Amino acid sequence: MKAIVKDNGITNNQVAMKTLFSYLDKGIDDMEAGKVHTVEEAFQIIKEKIESEL
């Protein structure tokens, strides 16, 4: 899956990768803190974050 972020109408892969890794870091932090989600919840969270970025 390619993460794409629009920056004033221009696709910026570096921003997309930074955003994706920040989401992954947050997920790891949540797991370490004992905050776990079902697969369905996790996909819903990811979908909402992607939609808010576009």
JOWO-V642183 format. One record per residue. RES is the residue in three letters. SS is DSSP state (hx for helix, st for strand, lp for the rest). PHI is phi in whole degrees, 0 to 359 (999 if undefined). Layout:
BEGIN
res:RES ss:SS phi:PHI
res:RES ss:SS phi:PHI
END
This chain:
BEGIN
res:MET ss:lp phi:999
res:LYS ss:lp phi:263
res:ALA ss:lp phi:271
res:ILE ss:lp phi:232
res:VAL ss:lp phi:238
res:LYS ss:st phi:270
res:ASP ss:st phi:239
res:ASN ss:lp phi:56
res:GLY ss:lp phi:85
res:ILE ss:st phi:248
res:THR ss:st phi:286
res:ASN ss:lp phi:234
res:ASN ss:hx phi:297
res:GLN ss:hx phi:295
res:VAL ss:hx phi:295
res:ALA ss:hx phi:298
res:MET ss:hx phi:294
res:LYS ss:hx phi:298
res:THR ss:hx phi:296
res:LEU ss:hx phi:300
res:PHE ss:hx phi:294
res:SER ss:hx phi:293
res:TYR ss:hx phi:295
res:LEU ss:hx phi:295
res:ASP ss:hx phi:300
res:LYS ss:hx phi:298
res:GLY ss:hx phi:297
res:ILE ss:hx phi:294
res:ASP ss:hx phi:300
res:ASP ss:hx phi:298
res:MET ss:hx phi:297
res:GLU ss:hx phi:296
res:ALA ss:lp phi:274
res:GLY ss:lp phi:85
res:LYS ss:lp phi:270
res:VAL ss:lp phi:247
res:HIS ss:lp phi:237
res:THR ss:lp phi:290
res:VAL ss:hx phi:301
res:GLU ss:hx phi:299
res:GLU ss:hx phi:296
res:ALA ss:hx phi:298
res:PHE ss:hx phi:294
res:GLN ss:hx phi:295
res:ILE ss:hx phi:299
res:ILE ss:hx phi:298
res:LYS ss:hx phi:300
res:GLU ss:hx phi:296
res:LYS ss:hx phi:292
res:ILE ss:hx phi:296
res:GLU ss:hx phi:296
res:SER ss:hx phi:287
res:GLU ss:hx phi:277
res:LEU ss:lp phi:270
END
